[in-house]
Amino acid sequence: MQASGFKAKDIRAVGSHGQTVFHEPKRLGSSLQLGDPNHIAVLTGLPVVADFRRMDIALGGEGAPLVPAFHAAIFSDALPTAVVNIGGIANVTLLPGTSGGVARGHDCGPGNALMDEWVTHHLGTPYDQQGRFAAEGKILPALLSAWLSESYFALAPPKSTGRALFNLEWANALVKGGLAQFLPADVQASLCELTARTICEAIPNSTRRVLVCGGGAFNAHLMHRVEALLPSATVASTESAGLAPQWVEAAAFAWLAHQRIHQLPGNLPSVTGASRLAVLGGLYG
């Protein structure tokens, strides 16, 4: 608020997703985000909307991904479009265009999470700048094949996942002899290819426009691989559609807070598998 110059009187409410540290919607019916909305309400003097996932889970849904409803609201187009959010986990929203049908979407699998862990371990940097480390290596088919054997990839949507599954322990355990036997840059190239492949396999051949947001939009090597795997579609960041890729997730939860304030649905049952539309989130302060 101080950086933007906005005063409390200019703001209707704060939408706070928080940091997901646990997500087991089907096995345990639970999703946990850090970030206490009560403290935010006290510090800002504003109402806070938070806890967006659990109502959808209570209705039998995955509680994720939630951003497709926002994607459908602002990125729908005459052309069949996929909106790909590449954060720690990658998720895809499929918008049918004038062909008709409903918006669909699900978590594809790992986004930046595995690449970030690997590059931090080997280079001491929090992420692979522009995908340069991955670009130095070569893709190892044996690694890809081992990782793609993960049963999550074969599940039909709706489905959601998290870092509890996709982490370096998982990546190492699936490879006979472990990852230490390979050149680090080759492992990074293979992890990048895993992200690209699982994203592209979630996008139908009929898709003509792919919009990418999240941190992955700034990984030039990853974007190049997605373009190469989707030759019939134009691939660009959401900047080309009027919203900077680093702002899409934050804007989505501001939109979800708006939906809660006005008692409007925030989920898409066609995406999450919930039994009905629902108003999401609790109001604090």
C-alpha positions as CSV (number, residue, x, y, z in Angstrom):
1,M,0.0,0.0,0.0
2,Q,2.8,2.4,0.9
3,A,4.7,1.6,-2.4
4,S,1.6,2.1,-4.6
5,G,0.3,5.2,-2.9
6,F,-3.1,3.7,-2.2
7,K,-4.8,4.6,1.1
8,A,-7.1,2.3,3.0
9,K,-10.1,4.3,1.9
10,D,-9.3,3.5,-1.7
11,I,-9.4,-0.3,-1.2
12,R,-12.5,-2.4,-0.7
13,A,-10.7,-5.5,0.6
14,V,-7.5,-7.5,0.4
15,G,-7.5,-10.9,-1.2
16,S,-4.8,-13.1,0.4
17,H,-4.1,-16.6,-0.9
18,G,-1.2,-17.3,1.4
19,Q,1.6,-19.8,0.9
20,T,0.4,-23.4,0.4
21,V,2.4,-25.7,2.6
22,F,0.1,-28.8,2.4
23,H,-2.5,-29.9,-0.1
24,E,-4.2,-33.3,0.1
25,P,-7.8,-32.7,-1.0
26,K,-8.8,-36.2,-1.8
27,R,-6.9,-38.4,0.7
28,L,-7.3,-36.0,3.7
29,G,-9.8,-33.3,2.6
30,S,-7.3,-30.7,3.6
31,S,-5.4,-27.7,2.2
32,L,-3.2,-25.4,4.4
33,Q,-1.9,-22.0,3.5
34,L,0.4,-19.9,5.7
35,G,-0.5,-16.2,6.2
36,D,-2.9,-15.2,8.9
37,P,-5.7,-13.0,7.5
38,N,-6.5,-11.7,11.0
39,H,-3.0,-10.1,11.2
40,I,-3.3,-8.7,7.7
41,A,-6.7,-7.1,8.7
42,V,-5.2,-5.6,11.8
43,L,-2.1,-4.2,10.1
44,T,-4.0,-2.7,7.1
45,G,-7.3,-1.8,8.8
46,L,-9.0,-3.5,5.9
47,P,-11.3,-6.5,5.4
48,V,-9.4,-9.5,4.2
49,V,-10.7,-12.4,2.1
50,A,-8.7,-15.7,2.5
51,D,-9.1,-19.5,2.8
52,F,-10.3,-19.9,-0.8
53,R,-9.8,-23.6,-1.2
54,R,-11.7,-25.4,1.6
55,M,-15.3,-24.7,0.5
56,D,-14.6,-26.3,-2.9
57,I,-12.9,-29.3,-1.1
58,A,-16.0,-29.6,1.2
59,L,-18.1,-29.9,-2.0
60,G,-16.0,-32.8,-3.2
61,G,-13.7,-30.8,-5.4
62,E,-9.9,-30.6,-5.5
63,G,-9.8,-27.0,-4.2
64,A,-7.4,-26.3,-7.1
65,P,-6.6,-24.9,-9.5
66,L,-8.7,-21.8,-8.7
67,V,-7.3,-19.4,-11.3
68,P,-9.2,-20.9,-14.3
69,A,-12.3,-19.0,-13.3
70,F,-10.4,-15.8,-13.5
71,H,-8.7,-16.9,-16.7
72,A,-12.1,-17.5,-18.2
73,A,-13.3,-14.1,-17.1
74,I,-10.5,-12.1,-18.8
75,F,-8.7,-14.3,-21.4
76,S,-11.6,-15.9,-23.3
77,D,-11.3,-15.4,-27.0
78,A,-12.9,-16.6,-30.3
79,L,-9.8,-18.9,-30.7
80,P,-9.5,-22.0,-28.6
81,T,-7.0,-20.8,-25.9
82,A,-4.9,-22.4,-23.2
83,V,-3.7,-20.3,-20.3
84,V,-0.7,-21.9,-18.6
85,N,0.4,-20.8,-15.1
86,I,3.9,-21.9,-14.4
87,G,4.6,-21.4,-10.8
88,G,6.1,-24.1,-8.5
89,I,3.4,-26.4,-10.0
90,A,2.1,-25.8,-13.5
91,N,-1.6,-25.6,-14.2
92,V,-3.5,-25.2,-17.5
93,T,-6.9,-23.6,-18.3
94,L,-8.5,-24.7,-21.5
95,L,-10.9,-22.1,-23.0
96,P,-13.1,-23.5,-25.8
97,G,-13.5,-20.3,-27.9
98,T,-16.5,-20.1,-30.3
99,S,-16.4,-23.9,-30.6
100,G,-18.5,-24.0,-27.5
101,G,-18.2,-26.1,-24.3
102,V,-17.1,-25.3,-20.8
103,A,-13.7,-24.1,-19.5
104,R,-11.6,-26.9,-18.1
105,G,-8.3,-27.1,-16.3
106,H,-6.1,-29.0,-14.0
107,D,-2.6,-29.1,-12.4
108,C,-0.3,-30.6,-15.1
109,G,2.6,-31.5,-12.7
110,P,5.9,-29.7,-11.8
111,G,6.4,-26.2,-13.0
112,N,9.5,-24.5,-11.7
113,A,9.7,-26.4,-8.4
114,L,12.1,-29.2,-9.5
115,M,14.3,-26.9,-11.6
116,D,14.5,-24.4,-8.8
117,E,15.6,-27.0,-6.3
118,W,18.2,-28.5,-8.6
119,V,19.8,-25.2,-9.6
120,T,19.8,-24.0,-6.0
121,H,21.6,-27.2,-5.0
122,H,24.2,-26.9,-7.7
123,L,24.7,-23.2,-8.4
124,G,23.4,-21.6,-5.2
125,T,20.9,-19.4,-7.1
126,P,17.1,-19.5,-6.4
127,Y,16.2,-20.1,-10.0
128,D,17.6,-20.8,-13.4
129,Q,18.0,-17.3,-15.0
130,Q,16.4,-17.4,-18.5
131,G,16.9,-21.2,-18.4
132,R,20.6,-20.8,-19.2
133,F,21.7,-23.8,-17.0
134,A,19.2,-26.0,-18.7
135,A,20.3,-24.8,-22.2
136,E,23.8,-25.9,-21.4
137,G,22.8,-29.5,-21.0
138,K,21.2,-32.2,-23.1
139,I,17.9,-34.0,-22.5
140,L,18.4,-37.5,-21.1
141,P,15.6,-39.8,-22.4
142,A,16.2,-42.3,-19.5
143,L,15.4,-39.7,-16.9
144,L,12.3,-38.4,-18.8
145,S,11.0,-41.9,-19.1
146,A,11.5,-42.7,-15.4
147,W,9.8,-39.5,-14.3
148,L,6.9,-39.8,-16.8
149,S,6.1,-43.2,-15.2
150,E,4.6,-41.3,-12.3
151,S,1.0,-42.3,-11.9
152,Y,-0.2,-38.7,-11.4
153,F,0.3,-38.0,-15.1
154,A,-2.0,-40.8,-16.2
155,L,-4.9,-39.6,-13.9
156,A,-7.9,-38.0,-15.7
157,P,-8.9,-34.5,-14.5
158,P,-10.0,-33.0,-12.3
159,K,-6.8,-33.4,-10.4
160,S,-4.4,-31.2,-8.4
161,T,-1.0,-31.7,-6.9
162,G,1.8,-30.0,-5.0
163,R,5.4,-30.0,-3.9
164,A,4.6,-32.8,-1.4
165,L,4.8,-35.1,-4.5
166,F,7.0,-33.2,-6.9
167,N,10.3,-32.6,-5.2
168,L,13.9,-33.7,-5.7
169,E,13.4,-36.8,-3.4
170,W,10.7,-37.9,-5.9
171,A,12.9,-37.2,-8.9
172,N,15.9,-39.0,-7.4
173,A,13.9,-42.0,-6.2
174,L,12.5,-42.8,-9.6
175,V,16.0,-43.0,-11.3
176,K,18.1,-46.2,-10.8
177,G,21.3,-45.2,-9.2
178,G,20.1,-41.6,-8.4
179,L,20.8,-38.3,-10.1
180,A,24.3,-37.9,-8.8
181,Q,25.7,-40.0,-11.7
182,F,24.6,-37.5,-14.4
183,L,26.0,-34.1,-15.3
184,P,24.1,-31.4,-13.4
185,A,23.3,-29.4,-16.6
186,D,21.9,-32.5,-18.2
187,V,19.6,-33.1,-15.2
188,Q,18.4,-29.5,-15.4
189,A,17.7,-29.8,-19.2
190,S,15.7,-33.0,-18.5
191,L,13.7,-31.4,-15.6
192,C,12.9,-28.5,-17.9
193,E,11.8,-30.9,-20.6
194,L,9.6,-32.7,-18.1
195,T,7.8,-29.5,-17.3
196,A,7.4,-28.6,-21.0
197,R,6.2,-32.1,-22.0
198,T,3.6,-32.4,-19.2
199,I,2.2,-28.9,-20.0
200,C,2.0,-29.6,-23.7
201,E,0.4,-33.0,-23.3
202,A,-2.4,-31.3,-21.4
203,I,-3.2,-29.0,-24.3
204,P,-5.4,-30.3,-27.1
205,N,-4.2,-30.1,-30.7
206,S,-7.1,-27.8,-31.5
207,T,-5.7,-25.1,-29.3
208,R,-4.5,-22.1,-31.4
209,R,-3.4,-19.6,-28.7
210,V,-1.3,-20.4,-25.6
211,L,-0.8,-17.6,-23.0
212,V,1.8,-18.2,-20.3
213,C,2.0,-16.6,-16.9
214,G,3.9,-17.1,-13.7
215,G,7.7,-17.3,-13.2
216,G,8.0,-19.8,-16.0
217,A,7.1,-17.1,-18.6
218,F,10.6,-15.6,-17.9
219,N,12.4,-18.9,-18.6
220,A,13.4,-18.4,-22.2
221,H,14.6,-22.0,-22.7
222,L,11.3,-23.4,-21.3
223,M,9.3,-21.1,-23.5
224,H,11.3,-22.2,-26.5
225,R,10.6,-25.9,-25.7
226,V,6.8,-25.2,-25.3
227,E,6.8,-23.5,-28.6
228,A,8.6,-26.4,-30.3
229,L,6.2,-28.9,-28.8
230,L,3.1,-26.9,-29.9
231,P,3.8,-26.0,-33.5
232,S,0.1,-25.4,-34.4
233,A,-0.3,-22.7,-31.7
234,T,1.0,-19.3,-31.1
235,V,2.8,-19.2,-27.7
236,A,3.3,-15.9,-25.8
237,S,3.2,-14.5,-22.3
238,T,-0.1,-13.0,-21.0
239,E,1.5,-9.6,-21.6
240,S,0.3,-10.0,-25.2
241,A,-3.3,-10.2,-23.8
242,G,-3.0,-7.1,-21.6
243,L,-1.8,-8.5,-18.2
244,A,1.8,-8.9,-17.2
245,P,2.7,-12.6,-16.4
246,Q,4.0,-11.8,-12.9
247,W,0.6,-10.1,-12.0
248,V,-1.8,-12.8,-13.1
249,E,-1.9,-14.9,-9.9
250,A,-2.2,-11.8,-7.7
251,A,-4.9,-10.4,-9.9
252,A,-6.8,-13.7,-9.8
253,F,-7.0,-13.7,-6.0
254,A,-8.0,-10.0,-6.0
255,W,-10.8,-11.1,-8.4
256,L,-11.7,-14.0,-6.1
257,A,-11.9,-11.5,-3.2
258,H,-14.3,-9.4,-5.3
259,Q,-16.4,-12.4,-6.0
260,R,-16.6,-13.2,-2.2
261,I,-17.5,-9.6,-1.3
262,H,-20.3,-9.6,-3.8
263,Q,-21.5,-13.2,-3.0
264,L,-20.6,-14.5,-6.5
265,P,-19.2,-17.9,-7.3
266,G,-15.4,-18.3,-7.5
267,N,-15.0,-21.9,-8.6
268,L,-15.5,-23.8,-11.8
269,P,-16.9,-27.3,-11.1
270,S,-15.8,-28.4,-14.5
271,V,-12.2,-27.7,-13.3
272,T,-12.2,-28.7,-9.7
273,G,-14.8,-31.4,-9.6
274,A,-16.9,-29.7,-6.9
275,S,-20.6,-30.7,-6.9
276,R,-21.7,-27.1,-7.6
277,L,-20.7,-23.5,-8.0
278,A,-19.8,-21.8,-4.7
279,V,-18.8,-18.6,-3.1
280,L,-15.2,-19.1,-1.9
281,G,-13.3,-17.7,1.0
282,G,-13.8,-16.3,4.5
283,L,-14.1,-12.6,5.4
284,Y,-11.9,-11.4,8.2
285,G,-11.7,-8.0,10.0
